[in-house]
Amino acid sequence: MALSLLRQTRCLCTLSRTVLAFQSRIGKRSYAERVDIRGGSLEPVVSAFCAVVGDDGVSLGATVREQHGKDESVHSCRLPDVVVWPRSVEEVSALAKICHHHRLPIIPFGTGTGLEGGVNAMKGGVCFSLRKMDRVLDLHQEDFDVSVEPGVTRKALNTYLRDTGLWFPVDPGADASLCGMAATSASGTNAVRYGTMRENVLNLEVVLADGTIIHTAGRGRRPRKTAAGYNLTNLFVGSEGTLGLLTKATLRLYGVPEAVVSAVCSFPSVQAAVDSTVHILQAGVPIARMEFLDDVMIDACNRYSALSYPVAPTLFLEFHGSDRSLEEQVSIAEEMTRENGGSDFSWARDAETRARLWKARHDALYAAVALRPGCKVYATDVCVPISNLPQIVVETKEDLIKNHLTGPIAGHVGDGNFHCLMVIDPDDPDELQRVHRFTERLARRALALDGTCTGEHGVGLGKRELLREEMGPLAMEVMQGLKATLDPKNLMNPGKVL
Ligand SMILES: Cc1cc2nc3c(=O)[nH]c(=O)nc-3n(C[C@H](O)[C@H](O)[C@H](O)COP(=O)(O)OP(=O)(O)OC[C@H]3O[C@@H](n4cnc5c(N)ncnc54)[C@H](O)[C@@H]3O)c2cc1C
């Protein structure tokens, strides 16, 4: 008892000291503008947070704030003023009410693997780390669905499902939180067969900026389809923390395929690789993964992952099904690829070889960094109708060469979505400018080919102007109206998307 009291006193003393240090550090003006609105000081706000989540659920420490002010992008880090760790939806709601009362920005934080600066605290404010809400709830095996709290990552969910014969297939490579994935409308290598987060979220529990808790498809509901009212679920999927905090997601699950076969195949040209993709899809082969790597990317993967594939445009393929159906799928795909000049096939049936192959693909970003040690990668993505893919890839490669930029290309080619992994020296402002202009040209090329400026990474900080070009003024006005209705004080992740 005495020991616990002593610990508590120490904890509170430390907190008070940190609060004082924090007050002097953040400077009177910015603080006064945001927190002193009702003539109060920071201490009551922090005390109010502590009353909800306890002293250990609030941090003002610089290192913690730095960890929560940046993601995996090259956007510079903007620190939140405070980080909080709620453990339940009620706590999220209570904290949001305090922020709403004091007009403090709210920045939701999943695992920080985003690639467009989504967690940067542009106007300071409170970072809500949802890591401690990490329970898998309500698994319905017979209905193929499950609900998860926002701290559950995709790998943790699949580990939980290991003995059920079910899995969640959306796979952005990084071990992101499932609600972060919903917030960015993530997809990845399996989307050609299983869809993106948009197709796989059945319901969301959301805490709005004023602390109101809503369920986008009705509380506890999980039908496979619905024609009831506006599609609120998909309004929040891809909203990047600007409309509310996602505190629970109900997700579709799939049966683990009986058999899996992967393959790697090289092509004489980008056109030949993409033509094969189109032909395989047109033949109705239910292919699970179709990944394109250009010659620069496969070369980087060879070096980084100790592989020895030919340095040429390459497809990584994967087929899921029963043993019998796989035979048919594989033989059609092999025929189509050979007709398009594909060669150097290597097939992998055993789990270990497949895992090595896909690990190499998922490590593409790190393989790209290794091309220029000491540099960073700015991964930018666009998506076009699949028939326009060869044109945009060829033009983009010409652009890279002309501007002396290193940007290996890897793409979820079955969806017409691809990434340029721009390797840049962050200390070279001239190179940063050239890369910035390149990414804008790339996005505008995608728009000119009826595509989008981002297929899966989101708008975040970097693509707001491009979103306006993509949507046009009237659709933007509708988006702004929705934002103003749900978040009239503009507290949810301000400075992003719109
Ligand atoms: C090596 C690597 C490869 C990647 N490959 C892909 C890929 O193939 N496909 C792909 O789609 N992405 C890819 N990504 C990007 C990233 O993994 C996704 O954007 C992911 O969905 C981000 O999830 P997170 O939990 O890390 O979110 P964070 O980075 O923490 O946040 C991202 C955004 O979502 C908001 N947010 C987070 N959690 C919530 C919540 N609970 N409620 C409301 N808003 C929230 C944040 O405010 C922020 O705006 C890759 C990243 C890396 C590092």
The ligand as a Tripos MOL2 file, in Angstrom:
@<TRIPOS>MOLECULE
LIG
   53    58     1     0     0
SMALL
NO_CHARGES

@<TRIPOS>ATOM
      1 C1          7.2810   -1.1660  -46.5270 C.3       1 LIG1
      2 C2          5.8840   -0.6030  -46.7030 C.ar      1 LIG1
      3 C3          5.0790   -1.1110  -47.7310 C.ar      1 LIG1
      4 C4          3.7830   -0.6220  -47.8930 C.ar      1 LIG1
      5 N1          3.0060   -1.1530  -48.8960 N.ar      1 LIG1
      6 C5          1.7220   -0.7590  -49.0110 C.ar      1 LIG1
      7 C6          0.8590   -1.3820  -49.9760 C.ar      1 LIG1
      8 O1          1.2620   -2.2500  -50.7320 O.2       1 LIG1
      9 N2         -0.4340   -0.9910  -50.0000 N.ar      1 LIG1
     10 C7         -0.9250   -0.0160  -49.1570 C.ar      1 LIG1
     11 O2         -2.1260    0.2700  -49.2230 O.2       1 LIG1
     12 N3         -0.1260    0.6030  -48.2600 N.ar      1 LIG1
     13 C8          1.1720    0.2550  -48.1620 C.ar      1 LIG1
     14 N4          1.9770    0.8480  -47.2220 N.ar      1 LIG1
     15 C9          1.4480    1.9950  -46.4260 C.3       1 LIG1
     16 C10         0.8200    1.6690  -45.0540 C.3       1 LIG1
     17 O3          1.1970    0.4100  -44.5620 O.3       1 LIG1
     18 C11        -0.6900    1.8180  -45.1260 C.3       1 LIG1
     19 O4         -1.0370    3.1360  -45.4780 O.3       1 LIG1
     20 C12        -1.4100    1.4540  -43.8100 C.3       1 LIG1
     21 O5         -2.7660    1.3180  -44.1110 O.3       1 LIG1
     22 C13        -1.2190    2.4700  -42.6870 C.3       1 LIG1
     23 O6         -1.7060    1.9040  -41.4730 O.3       1 LIG1
     24 P1         -1.1540    2.3930  -40.0520 P.3       1 LIG1
     25 O7         -1.8580    1.6370  -38.9950 O.co2     1 LIG1
     26 O8          0.3300    2.3120  -40.0220 O.co2     1 LIG1
     27 O9         -1.6590    3.8920  -40.0970 O.3       1 LIG1
     28 P2         -0.8800    5.2210  -39.6680 P.3       1 LIG1
     29 O10         0.3400    5.4000  -40.5040 O.co2     1 LIG1
     30 O11        -0.7150    5.2420  -38.2100 O.co2     1 LIG1
     31 O12        -1.9750    6.3040  -40.0940 O.3       1 LIG1
     32 C14        -2.3030    6.5080  -41.4480 C.3       1 LIG1
     33 C15        -3.4900    7.4690  -41.5320 C.3       1 LIG1
     34 O13        -4.6550    6.8550  -41.0060 O.3       1 LIG1
     35 C16        -5.1390    7.5740  -39.8670 C.3       1 LIG1
     36 N5         -5.5350    6.5810  -38.8710 N.ar      1 LIG1
     37 C17        -4.7880    5.5850  -38.3410 C.ar      1 LIG1
     38 N6         -5.5190    4.8710  -37.4800 N.ar      1 LIG1
     39 C18        -6.7540    5.4210  -37.4560 C.ar      1 LIG1
     40 C19        -7.9510    5.1410  -36.7470 C.ar      1 LIG1
     41 N7         -8.0530    4.1130  -35.8960 N.pl3     1 LIG1
     42 N8         -9.0300    5.9360  -36.9550 N.ar      1 LIG1
     43 C20        -8.9710    6.9810  -37.8250 C.ar      1 LIG1
     44 N9         -7.8610    7.2900  -38.5200 N.ar      1 LIG1
     45 C21        -6.7650    6.5140  -38.3440 C.ar      1 LIG1
     46 C22        -3.9940    8.4630  -39.4180 C.3       1 LIG1
     47 O14        -4.4620    9.6400  -38.7840 O.3       1 LIG1
     48 C23        -3.3040    8.7450  -40.7340 C.3       1 LIG1
     49 O15        -3.9530    9.7980  -41.4140 O.3       1 LIG1
     50 C24         3.2890    0.3940  -47.0350 C.ar      1 LIG1
     51 C25         4.1050    0.8950  -46.0070 C.ar      1 LIG1
     52 C26         5.3920    0.4110  -45.8460 C.ar      1 LIG1
     53 C27         6.2190    0.9690  -44.7230 C.3       1 LIG1
@<TRIPOS>BOND
     1     1     2 1
     2     2     3 ar
     3     2    52 ar
     4     3     4 ar
     5     4     5 ar
     6     4    50 ar
     7     5     6 ar
     8     6     7 ar
     9     6    13 1
    10     7     8 2
    11     7     9 ar
    12     9    10 ar
    13    10    11 2
    14    10    12 ar
    15    12    13 ar
    16    13    14 ar
    17    14    15 1
    18    14    50 ar
    19    15    16 1
    20    16    17 1
    21    16    18 1
    22    18    19 1
    23    18    20 1
    24    20    21 1
    25    20    22 1
    26    22    23 1
    27    23    24 1
    28    24    25 2
    29    24    26 1
    30    24    27 1
    31    27    28 1
    32    28    29 2
    33    28    30 1
    34    28    31 1
    35    31    32 1
    36    32    33 1
    37    33    34 1
    38    33    48 1
    39    34    35 1
    40    35    36 1
    41    35    46 1
    42    36    37 ar
    43    36    45 ar
    44    37    38 ar
    45    38    39 ar
    46    39    40 ar
    47    39    45 ar
    48    40    41 1
    49    40    42 ar
    50    42    43 ar
    51    43    44 ar
    52    44    45 ar
    53    46    47 1
    54    46    48 1
    55    48    49 1
    56    50    51 ar
    57    51    52 ar
    58    52    53 1
@<TRIPOS>SUBSTRUCTURE
     1 LIG1         1 GROUP 0 **** ****
